[in-house]
Amino acid sequence: MNDLGTLMLIWAAILGTIAAGSMVLGAAIGITTPMSNTTVGAMCGFGAGALISALAIELVAPTVTSLMNSSESDRYAETHHFITLIVSLFIGGIIFIFLDQLLSSHGGYLRKGAYVISAHIKNKNKQKHELILSISNSSFFNKLDPEVANSLLHLLHPKFVVQDEILFSSGDRSNELYIVRSGRLIVTHEDGNSRIVERGELLGEVSFLANHPHSATAIAHEGSVELLVLHKNQYLKFSEIHPEFSDMVRQLASERILENIQHIDKSTLEKQQWADLAVKALRTGGSDIPQAHEISKMKEAHGNAGMAIWLGNLLDVIPESFVIGTVMLSIVTSKGATGIELNFFDVMPLTLVGALFLANFPEALSASVNMKHQGFSNSKIILLWLSLTFICAVGAAFGAYVGETIPHSAMVAVEGIAAGAMLTMIGSAMLPEAAHLSSPNVAGFSTLVGFIMAVGFKLFE
């Protein structure tokens, strides 16, 4: 390699460092400076718009323009290049999805808030589906529409009583239906008879469903007791929306009264199913946004999550670093043909590098906040992004080196694969993150501003 070739590699590495350097800056700000979700979301949208613009201008537009302006003799070759580009875009997207799914299965999804939320929702939906299937085996639910039954399960709330604490006394108004989650209670009736109520059993169902005062006293026995509760006011509101549920409850109340009169307990299995389903409902209910303890469990489920997160971010960096070198080399080839001596600023693909700088900053900022919430130390987070910056510099230099040795048609394919991977990453992570953290309108407008900003860089090239 001659001196000019070596200089090109150095320039490409510098460009890669500039483009990825904003990751370190974004990470440092993300872990030290509190920022509102709206601000971070708007920045993600801005970066996504800038990157879309740069990819369209630097990687897609040249091939399209060459086809549109081609002469009759060059038409076949340019058409071949155009088709190669389209196919390569698809291949790049498929490769990214495959590798991303592979890494996500080992905890790599923890690197992005949008991925974490998606995994959380997916787990919730899976658990809800299992709940609906299980509900069909319970006589309490089998007459209800699955959606109604699922909504009912989400109304249950936990309640705790300590040893010897009275849950309710004879004559108390019945406002709650109880399901024993853990522990034991001793229930003493007015006639002096008593019984032990253990895990999986219903408690106070007759009084609650028949709207009668309690006819017994329930006391925590041999330790604390955890219960799952359906409140009366929730029951009334729910019945207004779903009158078919109210009809079923009245029928069940009559059956329960008859069972108590006859001292027959035919529902032990159903009570056990009730408790298990209710516990699952508490774990699957609530917001689509995972809480800190839920994220912690996600991380604990993947012993090598740290490495998977690093590899996931590397997957985002590799295609962008490579195209920096190839695009710079194409500028060198174009301007070098004029015979003018070139300097560093003459060969800088400002639109691409500027867009990558703008896109990497909010991406690293958001990811670093997520990583900090997951227990990563500040030094480890910064080291992660420093290593990716170095890799981006090496990748850019490699792109310039390879670009000098392969034919133009192969370069179109390589750049198409890189662009396809990057566009898929934008659609799967950056835009959902922007819409989630801010709002659809803020995300949309900030994306537009980023797109316009990247186009404006062309004025300075």
N, C-alpha and C positions, 0 to 999 in steps of 0.2 A: 504494500500500500504506500503511495506517495505522500508527500507532505500535505497536499491539499485534501487527500482522503482522510488523513489523520485529523486534520483541522475540522473536517465535516463531522467526524465522530464526536469530537470535543464539543462542537457547537450543539449537536443534537442532544448530548448529555446535559448541557447547560439548560437547554429548552425544556427537557424532561424534568429537571430539578425545579425550574420556575413553575411549570404547570402543576407539579405535585407538591411544591413547597407550601401552597395554601392549606394542604391537609394538616401540616404541623401547626400552622397558625390557627386553623379552625379548631383543632383538638385542644390547643392551649386555652383558647377563649372558652370553649365548651365546658372544660372542667374547672375553670376559675371564675367565670363571669356568668351569673344567672341571667338567662334570657327567656322572654315569654315564648310560649309555644307558637303564637301567631307570628312572631318575628322569625323564628327558626323555620316555620313552614313557608313563609314568604321567601326566605332565602333559598330553600330547597326548590321552590317553583322557579325562582329566578335562575338558579344554576341549571335546572333542567331545560329551560327555554334557551339559554345561551348554548348549551351543548347540542341541542337539536339543531339550532341554527348553524353551528360550526360544522357538524357532521354533514348537513345538507349542502353547505357551500363548498367545503374542502374535499369531501370524499364522494359525494353523489353528483353534484353539479358538473364537475369537469367531464365525467364520462357522458352524461346526458347532453351537455353542450357540444362535445365532440361529435356525437351522433347527429345532432340537429344541424351542425354546420359542415358535415362531411360531404365531400364530393362524391360523384357516382362511383369513382374507382375505389374510394375508401369506405363506401357504405357497408360493404360486407364485413370488413374488419371491425368497424365501429359498432355495428349491430351485435357482433359476437362479443365485444367488450361489454356492451350494455346488458346483454342476457347474462353474461358472467357475473356482472355486478348484482343483478336482481337475485340470481340463484345464491350468490355468496352472502347476501343480506339474510336470506332465509337460513342458510347454514349457520351463520354467526349467531342468530337468535336461538336456534335449536341447541347449538353447543353450549351457549351460556345457560340455558334452562337446564340442560342435563347436568352440567357441573354444579350449578347453583343448588339443584335439588340434592345432589350427592353430598355437598358440603352442609346443606341445611339439615339433612338427616343425622348429622353428627354435631349439631349445635351451631352451625354457621349462620343460621337465621337470626341469632341473637345480635348480630352486628347492626341491624337496622330496625328502627321502631316499627315500620310498616310490616316487616317480616314477622316480628314478634307478635303483633296484633293478629296477623293472618293465621299464625300457628295457634294462637290462643283461641280464636274463633273456630278454627277447624277442630280443635280438641273439644270445645264446647258443643259443637254441632254433632260430633261423634257420640258424645255422652248423652246428648238429648235424644238421639236416635235410639240408643240402647235403652234409655228410660221408657220411650214410647213402646218399644217391643216388650219390655218387662211389664209395663202397665196392663197390657192386654191379658196378662195372666191373673190379674187381681179383680175380684168381683166388685170391689169398690169403684174401679175405673172402667171396667170393660164395656159399660153402656155409654161412656162419654166419648165425644169426638176427641181424637188424639191431641188436637191443638188446645182444646179446653182442659184436658187432663194435664198437659204440659204447663199451661198457665197456672193451674192450681198448685202444682208442685213448687212453683217459684214464690208462693205466698208464705211458705213455712219459714219460721224464725227460731233460732236457738234460745233456750232458757236454762238457767242453772239454779239448783237449790243445794245447800250444804247439808251435812248430816244433821238429822233431827229437826230440820226446818220444815214447816208446814206448807205444802203446796196449795191446798185448799181445805176448808173445814165443812162439815155437814151444815147445810143451810146457806152456804155462800152461793151467790149468783154465779151461774156458769157462763163465762165469757170466752173460754178457750178450750180447744181440743188438743190433747197432749199425746205425743208419741215418745216412748222412752228410748232415748239414744244410747245411754249407758247408765249403769248403776241400778239400784233397786229402791222401790217405795213400798211401804206397808199401808194398805188401804183398810180402814176399819169402818164397818157399817153401823148404823144406828142400833141394830139388834145385837151388837157385840162381836159379830163374826168378822174375821179379817182375812186378808189374802195378800200375797206378795206379788207385786207387778214388776216384771223384769224387762230387760232389753227386748225391743221389738213389739211390745204390747201397747195397745191403745188405752188411754186413761181419760175418764170423764166424758166418753163419747155419748152415752145415753143422755146425760144432763144437757150437754151441749146441743145435740141434735134435736132433742125434744123440748129444748128451751125451759128446762126445769132446774131448780136449785140442786146443788149437790146433795146426795143422800149419804155421803161417807166423808171421812177425813183421810187425806193422803199426806204421809210424812216420809221424808228421805230416810232411808234405812241402810245402815252399814256403809256410810260414806256419802260423798256428793253424787248428785244425779244430773245428767244432761238430758234435756227434753227438746223436742221439736214442736212448735206451737202454731196453730191456726187461730187467729184472733176473730172474734165475732164480727167486728166492723168490716174486716176484710171479707169474711164469708158473705155478709149482707150485700156489699158492693159487687162482689163476684157473682152472686145470685141474680142481681139486677141485670147484669150483662149476659149471663148464661142461665136463663130460667130452667133449662132442662137439668142443670146441676141441682137447683133447689128442689125440684120434684124428686130427684133421686135421693137427696138427703132426707126428705120427709119419709120416704119409703124405708130407708135404712134405719131411721129412728124407731119406727114401729117394730122392725125386725129385732133391733137391739133390746128394746123393752121386753119383748116376748122371750128372748134368750135369757135375760136376767131373771125373769119370773120363773122360768123353767130350770135355772141354774145349768144351762147348757152353753158350753163355749165351743163353737164350731169354727172359729176364725183364727186359730193360732198361726197357721201358715200365712194367712192374709196379713195378720199384724206384723209378722216378721218381714214380709215383703214391703209393707208400708214403711217401716223404719229404714230399711235399706234404700228404698227409692227416695225417701225424704232426705236422707243424708247426701245422696248423690245430687239431689235437686239443689241443696245448699251450695254444693261445690261447683255446680254448673251454672247457677243463676248469676244475676248481677250484670255489671257492665261488660261490654266487649273489650274494654281496656284492662289488660292484666294488672293486678296489684303487685306490689313489691315482693310479697311472699310467693306469689305465683311465678313471677319471673325467676326468683331464686330457685324454685323447684325445677323450672325449665333448664336452668344452668346445671343444677345438680344431676339432672337426668343424662347429661353428656359429660363424661369425665374429661374428654379432650376438647371441650367447647372453645377454650382459648385458642388452640391451634386452628380449629375450624373457622373461628371468627377471622383470624389473621389470613387464612387461605381464601376466605370469602372476599375480603377486601383486596387481596392480591388478584382475584379473578376480575374485579372491577378495574384494576390498574393496568393489567397487562395489555389489553387491546388499545387503550388510549395512549400508553407510552410508545407502542410500536408505530402507531400512525403519525406521531409527532416526527419521528425520524424519516418516514417515507414521504410525508408531505413536504418536509424541509428539503429533502433531496430533489423532489420534483421542481421546487422553486429554484434550486441551484442549477438544475439542468436547463430550465427555461431561461433564466437570466444569464447563465454562463454562456449561452449560445450567442449573446450579443457582444461578447468580448470585453465587457466591462469588469473591472476588478471588483470582487464582492467582499463585503464585510458582514459581520454577524447580524446587524439589523436589516441588511438587505435580504437575508434568507430566512428571517423569522416569519413563520406562518402566524401572524398576530391574531387573526380571527380564531384559529384553533387553540393556540396556547392560552389566549385570553379567556376563551370560553371554558377551557379545562380548569384554569385557575379559579374562575368564578363558580364552576360546578363543584370542584373538589372541596372548597372551603365549607359550604353549608353541609355537604355530605359528611365530612369528617367531624364537624361540630355536632351534628345530630347523633352520629354513631358514637362519638366519645361520651356524650351525655348518657346514652343508653349503657355503654360499657361501664361507666362509673357507677351507675345504679346497680349494675350486676356484680360489683365488688372489685373491679380492676383498680389497681393503684394508679396514681397520676403518672408516675415514672414509667410504668408498663405501657400505659396508653400512648404517651409521647414516643416511647421507643418503637412501638408498633408503627406509628405513622412515619417516623424517621426512616425505618427500614423500607417502608413502601416508597418513600420519596427516592431513596437510593436505587431501588429496583426500577422505578420509573425512569430514572436517568440512564441506567444500563439498557433498559428496553428501548428507549429512544435511540441510543447509539446503535443498538443492534438493528433497529429498523432502518437506519441510514445505511448501515453496512450491507444488509440483505438487499435493500432497494437498488444498490449499485450493481448487483450481480444477477438479478432475475429479470426476465423480459416484462414488458409493459402489461401484457395480458395477465401474467401471473400476479403482478402488483395490484391490478384491479381486483382480482379475486381475494388477495390478502386484505386489502383495505375494505372490501365489501364485508368480509367476515368480521373484521374488527368493528365496523360501523353497525352491523346487525347485532353484535353482542352488546355494544354500548347503548343502542336504541332500546333493546329489550330491557337492559338494566334501568334505564330512565323510566320506562313504562311500568316496570314491576316494583320499583323501590322509590325513586325520587318523587315522582308525581303523586303516588298514594301517600307518601310521607308528608308532602306539602299540603294536600287536601285534609289529611287527618289532623295535623298540628294547627293549621290555621282555619280556613273555611274554603269551600269550593271556589267562591268568587275571588278571594284573596290569592289562592293558589293559581287560578286561571290568569288573573291580571299580572301577577308577578312573573309567570311563565312568559307572557307576552312581552313584558319589559326586558326580561333576559334575552329573549329572541332578538328583539330590536337592538339591544346593546351589542350583541355579537355581530349582527349585520353592520353596525356602525364602525366596528373595528376595520372594516374594509377601506374606510376613508384614510387610514393611516398606513396602509401597506403600499 
